[in-house]
Amino acid sequence: MVLGHCCEFGLMSMLDPNSPLPTSLPVLLAAEDDTFAAFVIYVFQQVGVQVLREADGKRLAKRLRELKPAVLLLESRLPGIAVRTLCAQLRLEKETRSLFILVLLASGDERLHKELLASGADECIARPVLPEKLIACVRAALRHADRPSDASLVLEFHDLEMDLTAYVVRRNGRLIHLAPTEFRLLVHFMRNPHRVHSRSELQSAAWPREVYLGARTVDVHVGRLRYALKSVGGTDLIRTVRSVGYALSEEAADRTLPRRSR
């Protein structure tokens, strides 16, 4: 039955068995729907990724502590837990701050997309989901999690210091906790300071090419990054250039392009 479900999406023609996803870490699927869970597990088996399942939201926190997964695939209507509250809690706890959270939106929950991103989710995908889109999101997250270390890879800008090996960001010596997407955005900003980056450029830097983003997704994540950088004190380091994009700058106030005189 699962195979038939997968074939409806053209899975067998899309997957390349010789191209496994890079991971030594498990993926945890939090889903009540048995058929959908079997489909997701089968999809990732074809690319060499172990997916473990938890169907009860009340047991999810315990499973996360036990497994320490790199990625959490989370149904938007998981019994026993409020998903938005869960996302926010996971971002506050030391053990799960770097966890990549992908919310799978049930039909009718598309309106929650922006709220879930603001709560701490890295990405939201509406169901039914195409296997290639699901794999692309997880591939990007696992590639980042399994990236080899480089002891000398430290970026600095103004009062920010970013250790790419330890996955640590500090401002004036104070630790800043970032979710994976905001971390990748900050890497791009710090490697290219003062430059104004378009939304499409930021999307290419922080998301896989195969993933389609909503019109405001980049803005939401930049907003989360801005809030995190200001949470330990100091001026706003992200400058908004209206209708163009964003830049990393020492100037505190947002700027817009000057209006043309009539």
N, C-alpha and C positions, 0 to 999 in steps of 0.2 A: 504493500500500500504506500509505504514511504517512497519507494522507487518510482511508482506511478506519479505521485505528487511532484517529485523532483523533475521528472521528464516533462511535465506540463510547462515548466519554466525553461526547458531546453538545457538542463543542467549537464547532461552527459556530453553535449557538444561543446560546452563552455569550459569545463574544468580540464586542467592539464595535470595529470597525475605525476608528471616529472617536475612540477614546480611547486613543492611544498612550501607552506608558510613558515617563516623563520620563528621558531619558538621552543623554549625549554620549559615554558610555564603553561599551566592549564588555563582554559577559558571556562568561566562559570556562567551557565544559562539559568536565569530565574524566570520560570514560566510554568503556568498551571495547565495550559492547553497541551494535552498529550500528543496529539497529531502534529502540532506545530513544533513541539520540542523534538520529536523524532526526526522531523524534516531538517531542523537546524543541525542536530547532531550528525545526521547522515552527510549533509553538505560539507561539514568540516572534516569528517573522516576521509573524504576524497582528496583533501589537500594536506593530510597528515597532522591535523590539530585535534587534540583531545578536548572534548567539551563535556563537562560535568554538569548535572542538572540539580536544581533545588526548586520544588514546586510550592513551598510554604514560605511566605514572607516572614513569618515569625522565627523561622530557623535560619534565615538568610545571613544574618550578622555572624552567627556561629560558623557557618560554612565558609564565609569570607575569611575569618580569622584562621581557620584550619588550613584552607587551601592556598591562601595568598595568591590569587590569580592575577594575571596581567590585564585581563579584560572581563568586564561584567556585561552580559547581554541581559537586559532587564525588560520584562513585559510591563507595559504601562498600567495594567490592571491586575497586579499580583495580590492575591488574597492575604490579609493579615498585616498589610503595611501600606502607608501613604508614600507613593513613589517619589514625589517631590521632597518630602521630608527626609527620606532615605538618602537621596542624592546630596542634600545639604549636610547631613550627618557624616557621610563618607568623606566629604571634603574637609571636615573638621578633625577627623581622627588621623593620627600619625600613620597608622598602618595602611590606610586606604587613600591617602591624599593623591598619590600618583596613579591610582587605579583608573583605567580607561572605562568610562561608563557609556554604553550605547543603549538607548531606550528604544524598544520596538513598540511603536504606537498602534494600539488597537483601533479599529474603525470607529470614527467619531472623536478620537482623542487628538487629531491633528492640531486642533486649536491650542493644545497645551505645549506645543513645540517650544515657543519662546520662553514660557515659564519654566520648563524643565531645564533648558540651557542655562537660564539665570540661576537655577537652584544648584547646578553643579554637573549636569550631564554634559558629556563631550559631544555627543551627536544623537539625533533622533531620526528614525526611519519609520515611515508608515508601512503597515502591513496591508496587503501581501507584499513581501519584499523579494526582489530578485536576488538570487544567490550571488551573482557577481558583485552586486552593490554591497551586500553583507560581508563578503570576503574582502573586498577592497578596504572597507573601514577597519576590519580586524587586522588585515595585513599591515596597515600603516601603524596601528597601535603595537603590534607584536614586533615589528621591525625596530621601533623605538625602544621597546623594553629589552630586546636582546642585543642592542648596539654594543660593540666592544668598547672597552674603556680606553681613555687617553688621559694620562695623569696630568698633562700640561694644558688641557683644554679648559681655560678659564677666560670668560669675557668680562670686561669692565666698561662701565659708562657712568660718568658723573658719580653719584653715590651708590650705584648698583654694582654688585659682583655676582657673577653667574658661573657656577661650577658644573659643567656639563657631565662630568664623570659621576659626581656624587648626587646629581639632580637636586642641587641646592641653589637658592637665590637669596641674597641678603641685600638689605639697604641700610646703609650706616651701621652695619654689623648686626642688624636685626633680621631674623629669619622670615622669609615670605613663602607661603605655601601656595603652589600653583598646580592646577589640573594639567594633564598632558597637553591639551590643545593650547592653553595659555602659555605653557612652557615653550612650545614650538614657536608660537608667535613672538615671544620675547627673544628667543634665539635669533630669529630673522631681524627683528628690530635692532638688536645689539650688534649684529654683524654689519648692519647698514644704518648707522645712526644718522640723524638729521635729514635723511632722504624721505620724501613723501612716497608712501607705498599705496598703490591702488588696492581695492578690495580683491580683485582677481589675483594680484600678486601675493597678497596675504593668504588667499585660499590655496594657491599653489604651494606655499611654504608650509602650511599647517595641516592640510588635508590631502588625501590621495586624489589623483586626477579623476578617477572613475566616479567619485562621489559627487552627487548633485546637492548643492546647498540652497536653502531658502534665501530670499532676498536680503533678510536682515541677520542671517546667522553670523557672518563675520563681525558685524557691528556689536552683536550681543557678546561675543567672546572678547573683542577688544575692550568692551565696557567692563567685563569681568577682570581682565588684566589690569586695566586702569585702577579699578577699585582695590585690587590686591596690592598694587604698588603704593597706593596712598594709605593703605591700612596701617602701616607702621610709621606714618608721619612723613612730612616733606611735601614738596609741591607736585603738581601733576606733571608727569614726564611724557605723556602721550598727547601730542598736538593733533587736533582734528582740522583738516582742510576740507571745507565743505565742497561736496560734489567731486572731490578728488580722492581723498583717502586719509591716511594717518602717518605720523612721523614720531620717532623718539627724539625728544628735545628737552633741554634744561628749562625751557620757559614754562611757567606754571599754567597760564591761561590758555584755553582753547582759542584757536584762530580760525577765521574763515577767509575765503578769498574776498578781496575788496569788490564792492558792487560798482558796476559801471555807472557813470553819471549819465543822466538822460539829456 
